[in-house]
Amino acid sequence: MDEKALYEAAGIDYDKGLERFMHNVDLYKKFLQKFLYDGSFEEFCAGVNMHDLAMAEKSVHTLKGTAGNLSMMRLFNAADATVQAIRQGKTEEELKPLVQAVKEAYQAACDVVVKTSE
């Protein structure tokens, strides 16, 4: 499977990402690598685990923005749905499947970034 197909399978719109980075593959990959060290996901998980929905909302909103800028569309959509649900006052029980979707999309994105950097 070529790199583009790997990115697409992980929910990353590779062509759109390259377009955002003026078709500079090295620059795009550099920012994808930096994503691995962004703390928003860990902060989101901490907020969820501590039942601090304000913290979770703030950090998943940040994660959403970063994912959008990198064309990580599966993660962007999962994070957006979670932000909206928190803002609508959904219960923690109602948020569980959304939190799981964010976790899965985040892991898929990170896995492909690591795999394509080897």
Sequence and secondary structure as in RCSB ss.txt:
>XXXX:A:sequence
MDEKALYEAAGIDYDKGLERFMHNVDLYKKFLQKFLYDGSFEEFCAGVNMHDLAMAEKSVHTLKGTAGNLSMMRL
FNAADATVQAIRQGKTEEELKPLVQAVKEAYQAACDVVVKTSE
>XXXX:A:secstr
  HHHHHHHTTB HHHHHHHTTT HHHHHHHHHHHTT  HHHHHHHHHHTT HHHHHHHHHHHHHHHHHTTBHHH
HHHHHHHHHHHHTT  HHHHHHHHHHHHHHHHHHHHHHHHHH 
